[in-house]
């Protein structure tokens, strides 16, 4: 029997089996396949084909088997390689490949932006400092000096300036309360001086639920007339919404037990000076 010529060997058809659930988007002409050619078939191939196959790293399991980690279907134990075939007869195949890569990059960017947007939407307001911190000269340069009343200070800032992920307008104010220039409490409130539109917008209630935790507001949250308390990280947060003579009073109050006691002592001291008890 005569030996087959090199040309005939090269013209032999190679049968391939597609990988299960591993088809990739390719525009036209690129797919991922599993090479099921045995050792003898590989040896008949040209040196170039052998080199192209070897450049794909073979993944082995811990028990020494060569089963692919992404399939549970049993296969024979012949050596296998992952290869990609591109049909160069398709016109502008290089352009299609580059468009595919560009599409993947765009999709990756969209995913990152979605994650960032989701994180921003759930971000807390960036209060100027944490409880117990002191108002320093750097704060004075940025926000101006505090107005003192017997060691008591209040500093108001628009919520829109420190709550960038929410649509708070000028009717929502964050008040920082200090004693001896140390932050004792934060009062985040809706200014309903002109009308009740700030509270009726539900923005402050929705912020409280999203940041601190959901709570029962009844069948119609717009009619909620009560308060709720959370305890987190050695702090307490009070959401208070009360209707007083047709005017909504709504606020989020943040402090801790130690600071609240100091504020209570200060209030008692001021009241005793303003209204001294007669003997």
RASULFEN-V976285 format. One record per helix or strand of 2 or more residues. SS is the DSSP state (~ for helix, > for strand). FROM is the first residue (numbers start at 1). LEN is the number of residues. Records with the same first field share a line. If there is no record, write none. Layout:
SS = FROM-LEN + FROM-LEN
This chain:
~ = 6-5 + 39-6 + 47-8 + 93-29 + 137-7 + 159-4 + 197-4 + 203-10 + 221-3 + 257-18
> = 17-2 + 30-6 + 81-6 + 147-3 + 152-7 + 172-8 + 182-9 + 226-7 + 235-10 + 247-9
